[in-house]
């Protein structure tokens, strides 16, 4: 009952992780802090009154008395720049606050309500967004009249559209979450659901949007003041200073430099801060650096070879020996350790285990499709006599579909929604077997008929969404078998289906195996499904195999306490008398495996010696338990 | 039997309307058609059926998340359909829910304390300290500890999250909890922990459950009664043991026969018997007559045109199947079960 460490997976990006960005963020934050400091204490810091004219000293360059020189009326540029900070801060705060206060509630409301409200508001927003922003601001100022505050109201209205769309977008997504449904069942009012339940989930993108808006407001304010619609002379703002500088460009080019640099630095700092915030708060963005699409195979470090070897079978198709898979960089975290099994032609091996046991990863490892960050560090995978670990990735790619094929859990997502199901099967045939378009299509229709779909010619022209889940899974099976592979990996192929459909699909697998003779690696969490379809079953727990036996032996005489626990926990096994048998605790995550026997902390039969590593016994019947010979775990005893 | 049920659903229909391009009403989809159900206080009713059978629609209608299009739902003295999904506080706080997916049913931005005490905040005047005390009490009810209060949902496993969801559902001491596939997203070894917990709480607190699930064996374990749905219709209802051991409706039988068994020998025997059966039309939609007529191995001419009414089943409950009609007595489906009962 321990709370798991969520940090290990790296799903949650930690802020301030990379040092280079640390420095940049530090610089950005100091610049912004300085800006605010100057704005607040402008009266004290500025060496001169920004409005005091001194026409004799007009348009002078930098000097000891005037560090940044003077403008056309002899006013001190440094003082005006410092007072400009005040305008900048006021402008940014005011416009951003108006934008947030206006955009977020409306966005929340229309996103939650939908219907006509949403339709009308969104058309207005689209109209505003379709016109260049500064034009909209100018129109609003034309109505309100010029001046800083009026200009900021105009900018606030303009920028509220982006907050509105952001809030609406998040609400539209969150509204469908079950926690919102739970809140409605509790009886929370709409406004409570909006502000207490949904709003906190908007906060991260909102913060980022605020920083970006601040930058945009600063630029717009300078722009509006520059054309005389914002801050009115003689008040000092960066925009009016630029205006002046433009007018006297020929006489003193330096005038444009101080406000220009101030604007650039401030906007850059704000945007940089926004970027960093987005990366750190964003859900899992750039959490792991991908090293390449497919998993890398490393040469075997065969020295410490594991002891257990699966017995050699007649007509062996697949042989996995001592497989070890690691995640992360050296040394990495083991996901699968010491895994060995073999499958013969026409045989179905079940790989059974709960989530986190590594059963799906085993299937992907055989296909060489483990994904970024994962690699095989030990062991061998021999398919039809070829060690897959010695092949280049292009050669493995050639084997995929030809020699080994896969059927996934959810047929509606494993088929491409943009193409007809017939063309998806035909494509495999054309690519792998070089058939002509006509031949491939005919073969595809024949395959669709073979997997028990009535009217195959018509159904081949259907798109995946037009088929039921069971039909789509039949298509996926037809596609997997199109090149007559010697090994079929089926990963929870019936889990998403209704029981009556599940039965049909299991029968189909059996029929097809009788006909094509392929070996099947059947991955499932459901022991009863495994009992139906498998010849032999390998039980996995926490990344290793704990037991392997023929299907009858395993169900009638389990040797490992975990297998026995799973069997008794299945609802089919016990009578209608609670409490139902349970296995205490949870499956440990990789990295939190107990030393020695990984099941020891949940095992009722654990003894002191279970803290030492336990080897798998060899042969037909494999068990990884020190007490396997002492325990009688047969069901009903 | 004279005690009035806590929840009584009569002739309930739920219809969803598709939307056409201009936002006008499009084609109707009849999710539930003329359903009758009753749950007594402290009782568990299991509602089973395949995806699309309408079982979640019934749950959502009871919870006031979806409006009923006709029929009535009586809860205590309240007519829920007349309230049109706007339940007053005294109804809301008596009906709670636990949903399937513990990964999205808990608000990721709230702490466990916030999640568990949210119902108290909405419905009671308890102050913060009182709420916290109740939250600790609730966590203990679901075998979690006080220290978990300040954590966020992502720090827990699926089973633990479901415990938190249950604690929140228990907060207001409801009379009815709707459990919508409460364990189907969990691992086998965790499933039973949650089932046991639900069972314990039910007996200790006298709560009634409406349990929605697709796993008949599991439903059989914790339900007092089972109702089976097919294409929007309830086709059979009765005491749990009777439905599970002597199903009267051909669909219930098919459903039970399809559940894989843990015994390879019996599995094999069943496979052999399946091979002898004729292949059936897979067309599932039926507009007139019995909803199951196209897949039913025992369909009669009458099933094509008439909708079978509820017939009483020996051993308790009802089933909507003409095989149970008095006039076909002698070769109907429940006969074997009667013979069995003769000692």
Interface residues (C-beta under 8 A of the other chain):
Chain A: X1 X3 X4 X6 X12 X115 X119 X177 X178 X179 X181 X182 X183 X184 X185 X186 X187 X188 X189 X192 X196 X197 X200 X201 X203 X354 X355 X454 X469 X498 X499 X500 X501 X502 X503 X506 X507 X510 X525 X526 X527 X528 X529 X531 X532 X551 X552 X555 X565 X566 X567 X569 X570 X571 X572 X573 X574 X576 X578 X579 X580 X581 X582 X583 X584 X586 X587
Chain B: X23 X50 X51 X63 X64 X65 X87 X89 X92 X93 X95 X96 X97 X99 X100 X101 X104 X105 X106 X107 X108 X109 X110 X118 X119 X122 X123 X143 X148 X151 X154 X155 X156 X157 X159 X160 X165 X168 X178 X187 X188 X189 X190 X191 X192 X193 X195 X196 X199 X200 X214 X215 X216 X217 X218 X220 X221 X222 X240 X241 X254 X255 X257 X258 X259 X260 X261 X262 X263 X264 X265 X267 X271 X274 X282
